[in-house]
Amino acid sequence: MADIAAVIFDVGNVLYHWNPRILYERLIEDDRALDAFLRDVVTPEWHFQHDAGRPFAETSAELIALHPGHADLIRVWGEKFIDSVGPAVEGMPDIVRELDARGTPLFAITNFSAEFWAPFHAREAALFAPFRDIVVSGAEKLVKPDPAIYQLALSRFGVDAKQALFIDDREDNVRAAEAEGIRGHLFRDAATLRRELTALDLLWDRSTFR
């Protein structure tokens, strides 16, 4: 097995918590109404269009036509999307800093709307500073787990697939990366990831410093 020379992260629910409930629970007090709105109106399938590159102006107009009674709440998705992104996942900023300190090239592939990405990236510039490049699906109009987005990323990053570790919280995305020859890690928590990174000699074993 080739040594790992670069680490490629997913963003949502790997580096940062993401859940539309974070945004809308402030606006819809009744839990049943909130569940229904998230399930039936701003669905994952609807939002996936943004990740694939469709502008919010188009998708929101279509959705408002279907659900005119929710027009104001639908518009909030575009106005305050980055508020649906919560804090960094516990332990992950430390891992990013330690990998960077050891000189490991860091990259990311994220399913994210290009128009929502810009303000979010600006808000979180400190954590993303060590990343050499980030492939954003909405900008490329390619989404995980399409093999083409991994091929594009490897080419742009200048990284050999066999020397890359890809970390994502979705099994289908990890399996697609592995099909392209990339080593995959199905993310569950920072502690589990740290153990694998240590085994790969990408991080120091903390137990040796006790």
BAFI-3210 file (N, C-alpha, C; in Angstrom, 3 decimals, decimal comma, padded with zeros to 6 digits):
// residues 210
n [1|2|3|4|5|6|7|8|9|10|11|12|13|14|15|16|17|18|19|20|21|22|23|24|25|26|27|28|29|30|31|32|33|34|35|36|37|38|39|40|41|42|43|44|45|46|47|48|49|50|51|52|53|54|55|56|57|58|59|60|61|62|63|64|65|66|67|68|69|70|71|72|73|74|75|76|77|78|79|80|81|82|83|84|85|86|87|88|89|90|91|92|93|94|95|96|97|98|99|100|101|102|103|104|105|106|107|108|109|110|111|112|113|114|115|116|117|118|119|120|121|122|123|124|125|126|127|128|129|130|131|132|133|134|135|136|137|138|139|140|141|142|143|144|145|146|147|148|149|150|151|152|153|154|155|156|157|158|159|160|161|162|163|164|165|166|167|168|169|170|171|172|173|174|175|176|177|178|179|180|181|182|183|184|185|186|187|188|189|190|191|192|193|194|195|196|197|198|199|200|201|202|203|204|205|206|207|208|209|210]
n.u [000,844|000,555|002,215|000,379|000,052|-001,437|-004,355|-007,808|-010,661|-014,190|-016,679|-019,278|-020,634|-018,322|-016,051|-017,592|-020,646|-023,740|-027,091|-030,296|-032,212|-031,021|-031,171|-033,966|-035,304|-035,317|-037,222|-039,603|-041,668|-043,277|-042,736|-043,785|-044,710|-042,296|-040,880|-042,506|-042,180|-039,433|-039,374|-041,226|-041,102|-038,558|-036,770|-034,192|-033,721|-034,567|-032,708|-030,368|-030,166|-028,945|-026,388|-025,643|-025,376|-027,482|-028,991|-030,189|-032,229|-033,734|-034,544|-035,892|-038,027|-039,502|-040,165|-041,633|-043,830|-045,057|-045,512|-046,875|-047,712|-045,547|-043,667|-042,062|-040,475|-039,115|-037,578|-035,807|-033,944|-032,134|-031,297|-030,112|-028,531|-025,976|-026,296|-027,319|-025,216|-023,460|-021,263|-017,730|-016,957|-016,362|-013,028|-012,023|-010,842|-008,375|-007,193|-006,882|-005,074|-002,857|-002,179|-001,454|000,704|002,547|003,144|001,498|-000,208|-003,344|-006,673|-010,019|-013,202|-016,339|-019,878|-021,639|-023,421|-022,333|-022,909|-023,614|-021,335|-019,280|-019,759|-019,737|-017,176|-015,645|-016,419|-015,327|-012,606|-010,225|-010,027|-009,967|-007,663|-005,207|-005,758|-004,957|-006,415|-009,867|-012,487|-015,577|-018,777|-021,001|-019,824|-018,462|-020,417|-020,668|-021,290|-020,626|-021,746|-020,541|-018,221|-016,714|-016,195|-014,281|-012,189|-011,682|-010,874|-008,517|-006,879|-006,725|-005,636|-003,226|-002,528|-001,753|-004,038|-003,646|-002,143|-003,704|-005,947|-009,343|-011,947|-015,175|-018,594|-020,592|-021,401|-021,768|-020,355|-017,765|-017,308|-017,421|-015,151|-013,209|-013,521|-012,211|-009,643|-008,750|-007,880|-010,306|-012,094|-014,717|-016,365|-016,971|-016,381|-014,054|-012,167|-012,014|-011,136|-008,682|-007,273|-006,918|-005,410|-003,140|-002,246|-001,531|000,686|000,422|-000,238|001,109|001,400|-000,421|-000,244|002,399|003,393|002,619]
n.v [-001,199|002,177|004,981|007,497|010,687|012,968|014,560|014,554|016,269|016,039|018,583|019,348|018,051|016,734|018,477|020,610|020,890|020,404|021,177|021,805|022,213|023,665|026,272|026,679|026,016|028,202|029,752|028,395|027,434|025,299|021,894|019,807|021,143|022,154|019,778|018,860|020,896|020,720|018,159|018,082|020,414|022,130|020,033|017,424|016,618|018,819|020,766|019,605|020,380|022,881|022,231|020,992|023,065|024,715|027,935|029,635|031,481|030,436|027,855|028,502|030,070|028,165|026,449|028,093|028,540|026,081|025,918|028,325|029,396|029,180|030,983|033,080|031,699|029,967|031,769|032,549|030,517|031,093|033,630|033,301|031,016|030,183|030,191|027,757|026,139|024,771|024,866|023,991|020,523|018,695|018,395|018,374|020,826|020,740|018,461|019,268|021,399|020,021|018,201|020,036|021,247|019,233|019,270|018,064|017,972|019,508|019,186|019,645|018,261|019,255|018,989|021,635|024,637|027,042|029,773|029,964|029,066|031,018|033,160|031,547|030,349|032,647|033,402|031,334|031,450|031,087|028,371|027,166|028,115|026,526|024,851|023,767|023,671|023,600|021,771|022,699|021,600|022,978|024,996|023,586|022,122|019,438|016,650|014,841|011,473|011,314|009,930|011,674|014,007|013,320|012,588|015,041|016,507|015,150|015,586|018,410|018,896|017,691|015,190|011,804|009,154|006,847|007,792|009,338|010,179|010,092|011,640|011,296|011,655|010,184|007,026|006,304|008,277|007,799|005,208|005,668|007,245|005,376|003,632|005,018|004,596|005,842|005,951|005,432|006,920|006,431|008,788|009,094|010,170|012,485|011,222|008,557|009,004|010,196|008,016|006,457|008,217|008,397|005,749|005,695|007,203|009,922|011,610|012,354|009,884|010,458|009,207|008,693|010,945|011,196]
n.w [000,000|-000,904|000,594|002,337|001,061|000,984|002,297|001,890|002,607|003,274|003,862|005,116|008,046|008,574|008,834|009,732|011,551|009,929|009,397|008,331|010,253|012,271|011,394|010,949|013,304|014,878|013,807|013,434|015,795|016,641|016,938|015,375|013,119|012,223|011,619|009,519|007,611|006,996|006,009|003,883|002,347|002,129|001,049|001,102|-001,543|-003,030|-002,124|-003,060|-005,657|-005,561|-004,735|-007,038|-008,769|-009,576|-009,465|-006,536|-006,916|-008,996|-008,067|-005,724|-006,628|-008,023|-005,918|-004,217|-005,823|-005,618|-002,896|-001,769|000,673|002,295|001,496|002,627|004,488|002,799|001,329|003,299|003,362|001,314|002,124|004,635|004,645|005,578|008,266|008,833|009,054|011,561|014,456|014,264|013,952|016,858|017,805|015,220|014,180|015,543|014,442|011,760|012,124|013,196|011,168|009,180|010,448|010,324|007,717|005,842|002,799|002,413|001,291|-000,066|-000,962|-001,600|-001,497|-002,218|-002,563|-004,906|-004,605|-001,933|-000,774|-000,889|001,114|003,400|003,379|003,674|006,237|007,738|007,381|008,812|009,613|007,117|006,007|005,855|003,714|000,499|-001,840|-002,807|-004,018|-005,100|-005,440|-006,561|-008,043|-009,955|-011,113|-010,722|-008,700|-005,680|-005,412|-008,021|-010,200|-011,744|-010,301|-008,464|-010,129|-011,361|-009,096|-008,238|-010,454|-010,439|-007,929|-008,203|-007,222|-006,644|-006,849|-005,261|-003,231|-001,675|000,967|001,550|003,277|004,414|005,458|004,331|003,131|000,426|-000,920|-000,036|-000,992|-003,724|-004,078|-003,401|-005,514|-007,435|-006,766|-004,482|-001,053|001,419|004,176|006,267|007,916|011,375|013,892|015,423|017,044|016,128|013,526|014,111|015,134|012,830|011,227|012,782|012,684|010,048|010,114|009,875|011,873|015,111|017,660|020,410|022,846|023,351|024,441|026,999]
ca.u [000,000|001,344|002,098|-000,561|000,793|-002,369|-005,646|-008,908|-011,799|-015,520|-016,882|-020,466|-020,694|-016,963|-015,383|-018,618|-022,004|-024,703|-028,447|-031,236|-032,971|-030,332|-031,704|-035,421|-035,880|-035,447|-038,313|-040,817|-041,631|-043,943|-041,858|-044,428|-044,689|-040,909|-040,583|-043,230|-041,565|-038,151|-039,622|-042,087|-040,887|-037,129|-036,317|-032,814|-033,698|-034,632|-031,440|-029,306|-030,038|-027,968|-025,073|-025,354|-025,070|-028,627|-029,073|-031,290|-033,327|-034,580|-035,144|-036,824|-039,240|-040,262|-040,684|-042,672|-045,024|-045,673|-045,855|-046,912|-047,889|-044,239|-042,749|-041,079|-039,536|-038,265|-036,600|-034,803|-032,884|-031,119|-030,795|-029,376|-028,117|-024,798|-026,704|-027,632|-023,940|-023,156|-019,845|-016,838|-017,106|-015,407|-011,760|-011,547|-009,846|-007,075|-006,639|-006,443|-003,851|-001,736|-001,760|-000,763|001,996|003,458|003,411|000,640|-001,073|-004,756|-007,610|-011,400|-014,228|-017,588|-021,140|-022,005|-023,784|-021,266|-023,293|-023,601|-019,977|-018,427|-019,839|-019,346|-015,718|-015,112|-016,666|-014,495|-011,317|-009,109|-009,893|-009,654|-006,395|-004,180|-006,155|-004,327|-007,458|-011,148|-013,416|-016,946|-019,627|-021,850|-019,009|-018,043|-021,615|-020,446|-021,551|-020,368|-020,623|-020,180|-016,779|-016,041|-015,731|-013,029|-011,167|-011,349|-010,134|-007,167|-006,129|-006,469|-004,770|-001,927|-002,318|-001,981|-005,145|-003,170|-001,468|-004,675|-006,964|-010,564|-012,755|-016,541|-019,549|-021,549|-020,766|-021,758|-019,266|-016,496|-017,165|-017,127|-013,734|-012,406|-013,587|-011,214|-008,322|-008,419|-008,180|-011,443|-012,401|-016,092|-016,222|-017,918|-015,999|-012,647|-011,312|-011,805|-010,282|-007,332|-006,611|-006,457|-004,328|-001,949|-001,778|-000,933|001,843|000,158|-000,272|001,859|000,650|-000,445|000,080|003,848|003,777|002,078]
ca.v [000,000|003,396|005,923|008,583|011,941|014,097|014,269|015,272|016,286|016,595|019,725|019,224|016,939|016,236|019,622|021,443|020,376|021,051|020,657|022,915|022,417|024,708|027,548|026,853|025,852|029,551|030,433|027,580|026,995|024,015|020,831|019,055|022,003|022,199|018,494|018,793|021,839|020,164|016,903|018,204|021,651|022,277|018,646|017,196|016,548|020,200|021,440|018,993|021,155|023,952|021,583|020,644|024,260|025,563|029,121|029,667|032,276|029,549|026,783|029,078|030,475|026,942|025,904|029,014|028,281|024,868|026,124|029,789|029,748|029,131|031,796|033,804|030,733|029,470|032,823|032,562|029,557|031,811|034,793|032,960|029,613|029,831|029,979|026,341|025,473|024,965|024,979|022,926|019,240|018,626|017,717|018,466|021,891|020,273|017,537|020,074|022,128|019,089|017,734|021,147|021,444|018,180|019,488|017,246|018,769|019,368|019,571|019,283|018,136|019,467|019,275|022,930|025,665|028,027|031,089|029,891|028,761|032,206|033,775|030,588|030,245|033,881|033,364|030,310|031,541|030,618|026,913|026,758|028,698|025,563|024,032|024,224|023,833|023,012|021,599|022,971|020,978|023,948|025,741|022,682|021,435|018,007|016,367|013,498|010,579|011,189|009,702|012,784|015,045|012,831|012,685|016,460|016,929|014,589|016,297|019,780|018,877|017,116|014,115|010,440|008,562|005,872|008,496|010,257|009,703|010,884|011,510|011,766|011,017|009,388|005,816|006,288|009,145|007,118|004,076|006,219|007,637|004,151|003,092|005,764|004,233|006,650|005,323|006,111|006,829|006,809|009,577|008,964|011,172|012,875|010,251|007,426|009,488|010,389|006,708|006,042|009,106|008,006|004,479|006,010|008,038|011,302|012,331|011,742|009,128|011,283|008,419|008,695|012,197|011,216]
ca.w [000,000|-001,001|001,702|002,102|000,942|001,003|002,924|001,251|003,516|003,055|004,769|005,942|008,985|008,826|009,450|010,374|011,633|009,043|009,486|008,159|011,494|013,038|010,919|011,012|014,640|015,434|013,110|013,534|017,191|016,805|016,448|014,294|011,928|011,771|010,973|008,252|006,672|006,552|005,285|002,707|001,578|001,809|001,116|000,638|-003,005|-003,512|-001,853|-003,856|-006,893|-005,322|-004,766|-008,437|-009,524|-009,919|-008,602|-005,587|-007,470|-009,797|-007,263|-004,759|-007,356|-008,285|-004,664|-003,738|-006,634|-005,080|-001,485|-001,590|002,076|002,966|000,679|003,443|005,058|001,713|001,015|004,373|003,004|000,549|002,852|005,853|004,569|006,371|009,656|008,998|009,314|012,968|014,798|013,801|014,627|017,963|017,548|013,848|013,981|016,028|013,452|010,619|012,512|013,387|009,841|008,527|011,117|009,857|006,301|004,984|001,934|002,742|000,248|000,240|-001,996|-000,885|-002,160|-001,626|-003,535|-005,113|-004,086|-000,478|-000,336|-000,751|002,442|004,433|003,352|004,253|007,689|008,365|006,689|009,644|009,535|005,745|005,553|005,452|002,566|-000,735|-002,854|-002,442|-005,136|-004,663|-006,455|-007,252|-009,008|-011,025|-011,615|-010,516|-007,293|-005,152|-005,679|-009,429|-010,331|-012,421|-009,380|-007,868|-011,175|-011,478|-007,906|-008,268|-011,488|-010,019|-006,752|-008,545|-006,246|-007,100|-006,096|-004,278|-002,139|-001,069|001,897|001,439|004,494|004,164|006,372|003,558|002,606|-001,038|-001,371|000,250|-001,918|-005,056|-004,058|-003,415|-006,870|-008,219|-006,266|-003,304|000,229|002,010|005,609|006,555|009,136|012,469|014,882|015,315|017,730|015,227|012,445|014,651|015,225|011,501|010,806|013,546|012,119|008,741|010,417|009,496|013,140|016,192|018,657|021,611|024,057|023,592|025,094|028,355]
c.u [000,876|001,163|001,121|000,197|-000,112|-003,678|-006,700|-010,139|-013,103|-015,660|-018,073|-020,509|-019,397|-016,176|-016,369|-019,935|-022,875|-026,053|-029,403|-032,070|-032,334|-030,869|-033,181|-036,021|-036,021|-036,693|-039,644|-040,822|-042,244|-043,115|-042,481|-044,458|-043,287|-040,536|-041,248|-042,599|-040,254|-038,341|-040,278|-041,812|-039,415|-036,457|-034,847|-032,711|-033,752|-033,283|-030,301|-029,111|-029,019|-026,560|-024,651|-025,175|-026,247|-028,695|-030,326|-032,475|-034,287|-035,298|-036,164|-038,121|-040,121|-040,910|-041,790|-043,962|-045,777|-046,200|-045,924|-047,094|-046,600|-043,215|-041,669|-040,039|-038,604|-037,194|-035,489|-033,654|-031,760|-030,487|-029,858|-028,835|-026,949|-025,126|-027,122|-026,367|-023,533|-021,670|-019,031|-017,090|-015,992|-014,173|-011,199|-010,603|-008,459|-006,409|-006,126|-005,136|-002,651|-001,247|-000,967|000,620|003,020|003,720|002,582|-000,232|-002,547|-005,620|-009,025|-012,204|-015,553|-018,765|-021,713|-022,369|-022,657|-021,633|-023,339|-022,186|-019,160|-018,555|-019,451|-017,829|-015,076|-015,267|-015,695|-013,082|-010,168|-008,933|-009,471|-008,305|-005,345|-004,516|-005,593|-005,331|-008,711|-012,010|-014,829|-017,892|-020,435|-021,110|-018,654|-019,224|-021,388|-020,628|-021,072|-021,696|-020,291|-018,665|-016,032|-015,528|-014,443|-011,893|-010,715|-010,481|-008,705|-006,301|-005,753|-005,514|-003,361|-001,534|-002,614|-003,057|-004,659|-002,472|-002,393|-005,598|-008,152|-011,475|-014,125|-017,474|-020,583|-020,846|-020,717|-020,644|-017,912|-016,274|-016,834|-015,670|-012,839|-012,411|-012,610|-009,793|-007,871|-008,719|-009,298|-011,534|-013,830|-016,118|-017,351|-017,648|-014,499|-011,724|-011,004|-010,901|-008,852|-006,583|-006,109|-005,309|-003,036|-001,366|-001,099|000,295|001,674|000,037|000,595|000,916|000,711|-000,030|001,567|004,300|003,251|003,167]
c.v [001,243|004,249|007,030|009,909|013,165|013,646|015,176|015,143|016,611|017,748|019,507|017,939|016,131|017,353|020,479|020,688|021,139|020,371|021,840|023,199|023,530|026,085|027,709|026,648|027,199|030,261|029,701|026,942|025,620|022,902|020,057|019,864|022,097|020,921|018,411|019,705|021,279|018,903|017,124|019,418|021,775|020,903|018,515|017,173|017,946|020,897|020,881|019,726|022,286|023,392|021,268|021,865|025,119|026,752|029,092|030,457|031,403|028,525|027,333|029,508|029,263|026,402|026,792|028,829|027,049|025,070|027,620|030,226|029,764|030,033|032,469|032,862|030,165|030,504|032,886|031,611|030,265|032,946|034,420|031,529|029,292|029,693|028,541|025,518|025,800|025,093|023,848|021,661|019,110|017,807|017,913|019,644|021,487|019,357|018,299|020,787|021,188|018,519|018,811|021,361|020,402|018,271|018,646|018,140|018,459|019,930|019,235|019,133|018,251|019,638|020,527|023,874|026,679|029,373|031,104|029,670|030,016|032,864|032,830|030,469|031,486|033,886|032,436|030,297|030,967|029,111|026,474|027,273|027,663|024,770|024,626|024,439|023,122|022,955|021,720|022,512|021,991|024,760|024,875|022,024|019,929|017,741|014,971|012,750|010,357|010,985|010,891|013,828|014,618|012,920|014,127|016,902|016,413|015,304|017,702|019,845|018,402|015,992|012,776|009,804|007,644|006,522|009,468|009,511|010,647|010,588|012,106|011,014|010,167|008,204|005,810|007,171|008,493|005,978|004,563|006,650|006,404|003,502|003,792|005,518|005,006|005,841|006,128|005,919|007,321|007,483|009,307|010,002|011,413|011,849|009,060|007,821|009,654|009,067|006,251|006,919|008,791|006,714|004,682|006,902|009,469|012,205|011,606|010,975|009,902|010,518|008,423|009,942|012,273|010,891]
c.w [000,000|000,245|001,328|002,139|000,984|001,632|002,305|002,145|002,786|004,048|005,701|006,731|009,047|009,505|010,247|010,446|010,630|009,170|009,313|009,410|012,332|012,673|011,254|012,395|015,355|014,904|013,209|014,915|017,397|016,166|015,290|012,998|011,350|011,029|009,600|007,203|006,120|005,711|003,933|001,823|001,197|001,958|000,714|-000,890|-003,619|-003,314|-002,712|-005,179|-006,739|-005,362|-006,199|-009,329|-009,930|-008,967|-007,733|-006,133|-008,280|-008,921|-006,271|-005,436|-007,635|-007,016|-004,092|-004,541|-006,137|-003,666|-001,183|-000,139|002,864|002,281|001,521|004,026|003,997|001,372|002,069|004,054|002,248|001,314|003,989|005,831|005,498|007,857|009,905|009,228|010,743|013,219|014,197|014,608|015,666|017,585|016,157|013,601|014,459|015,019|012,236|010,951|012,624|012,055|009,116|009,133|010,690|008,359|005,355|004,109|002,226|001,612|000,719|-001,036|-001,266|-001,828|-001,506|-002,762|-003,681|-004,507|-002,563|000,055|-000,048|000,624|003,566|004,521|003,960|005,772|008,393|007,772|007,503|009,539|008,136|005,254|005,140|004,184|001,279|-001,862|-002,357|-003,696|-004,585|-005,773|-007,253|-008,287|-010,213|-011,731|-011,714|-009,032|-006,926|-005,076|-007,157|-009,541|-010,918|-011,449|-008,691|-008,883|-011,360|-010,306|-007,932|-009,288|-011,027|-008,839|-007,089|-007,614|-006,902|-006,222|-004,980|-003,092|-001,416|-000,112|001,805|002,624|004,234|005,108|005,654|002,902|001,084|-001,597|-001,161|-000,736|-003,330|-005,145|-004,139|-004,792|-007,812|-007,717|-005,050|-002,046|000,902|003,510|005,802|007,920|010,117|013,557|014,770|015,956|016,831|014,068|012,926|014,743|013,860|011,017|011,532|012,992|010,769|008,875|009,906|010,714|014,146|017,100|019,967|022,858|024,364|024,303|026,532|029,366]
res [m|a|d|i|a|a|v|i|f|d|v|g|n|v|l|y|h|w|n|p|r|i|l|y|e|r|l|i|e|d|d|r|a|l|d|a|f|l|r|d|v|v|t|p|e|w|h|f|q|h|d|a|g|r|p|f|a|e|t|s|a|e|l|i|a|l|h|p|g|h|a|d|l|i|r|v|w|g|e|k|f|i|d|s|v|g|p|a|v|e|g|m|p|d|i|v|r|e|l|d|a|r|g|t|p|l|f|a|i|t|n|f|s|a|e|f|w|a|p|f|h|a|r|e|a|a|l|f|a|p|f|r|d|i|v|v|s|g|a|e|k|l|v|k|p|d|p|a|i|y|q|l|a|l|s|r|f|g|v|d|a|k|q|a|l|f|i|d|d|r|e|d|n|v|r|a|a|e|a|e|g|i|r|g|h|l|f|r|d|a|a|t|l|r|r|e|l|t|a|l|d|l|l|w|d|r|s|t|f|r]
***
